[in-house]
């Protein structure tokens, strides 16, 4: 999945009063894409361990909570 530069600029712009470069918006999209892919993969594994083919919201929450002990910088190359 790719996040549009326009969407990433909007996210940053909504939370700050700073201008947003195209490069920074692109980097945010790349980081979110990688992070969400990893969370999704972990959620699939959690569902499979529970004997399900369907990933539920609780699986996503478990995958996120599992990662809370590490920083995002440790998981994603920035």
N, C-alpha and C positions, 0 to 999 in steps of 0.2 A: 504494500500500500504506500502510496506517496501522498504526502501532505503538501498542499499548494503553498507557494511562497506567499500568496495573498492572504491565505488563512493564518499562516504563521505570523505575518506582519500584524494582522488584526489582533491576535492573541497578545503579542507583546505591547502593541499600541493601547489596548484596553486596560492594561495593568500598569502602564507607565505614561509619562508625558514626554518620552524621548522619541526621537526619530529612529527608524529601524532600517538598517541596510539590508539589501537583498541577500547578501552573504550570510548575515546573522539569521535571517528568516529561514534560509535554506538549511543552515546547520541545525537549527531547532527542529525542523521537519525530519532531518536525517536521524537525529537523536531519538525523537519520539517514535519514528518508524522502527528503529532497531529495538528500542525498549519494549514497545507494544508487541513486536514479534516474539521476543523472548518471554514475555509474560504469557502470551497466547500459547506458546509451546509448553511452558510449565503447567498451564491450566489443563491442557490436553492430557499431559502425563498424570495429573492429579485425578482427573475424571476416569482415566483408564485404570488407575490403581483402585478406584472405588467401583470398578466394574461397569462403568457407563461409557457410552459413545458420545453422549451429549455433554458439552461443556456448559456448566451453569455459572451464574454470577458468583456463587460461593467459591467456585474453583478459581476464578479470577482473583477474588479477595485473598484466598489462601496463597496464591502465587505472589501477589503483591506483598503480603505480610511476611512471606518467606524471605523476601529481598530487603525488608526493612533494616535488617542487621548490617547490610553493606550499603555503601554509598553508590550513587549512580555512576560516579566517576570510575569506581572500581570495575563496574560492569560494562561500561561503554567507553570506547576510545574517543576522547574529545581532543 
